[in-house]
Amino acid sequence: MYDKELVLDILDQIVEAIEIVQERCKFANCENDFMDTKEGQEKLDSICMKLIAVGESLKNIDKLTDKKLLEEYPQIEWRKIKGIRDFISHHYFDLDAEVIFGICQDHINDLLVVLKQMRSDLE
């Protein structure tokens, strides 16, 4: 068995990070909004930092739960989320704003819903 309280704490941190990402993405109507201004580039940088933290935290949850918890929620592509962390960390200069915009527009809310459900299920 794993330390449920520690996993809940990590889930809280991930949820908070994702909510911040959502807030920071609100200004963008397209990927160019990240690249056309210094403020947009700063938002992109800060969003990437949060996505790195989310990916790393999910890896930690996998370690703590012996890869059991995340697999209970197959509607999310956990491998891809953890992989974006690696890509941003190791290939930042190859990063495409379109990818981050797509994550913000198409996937981040679904992830947030599932993470909140996980938290609820663990309580």
SULVEN-V742529 format. One record per helix or strand. SS is the DSSP state (H for helix, E for strand). FROM is the first residue (numbers start at 0). LEN is the number of residues. If there is no record, write none. Layout:
# SULVEN-V742529
ss = (SS,SS)
from = (FROM,FROM)
len = (LEN,LEN)
This chain:
# SULVEN-V742529
ss = (H,H,H,H,H,H,H,H)
from = (3,31,37,69,77,91,96,107)
len = (22,4,27,3,13,3,10,15)
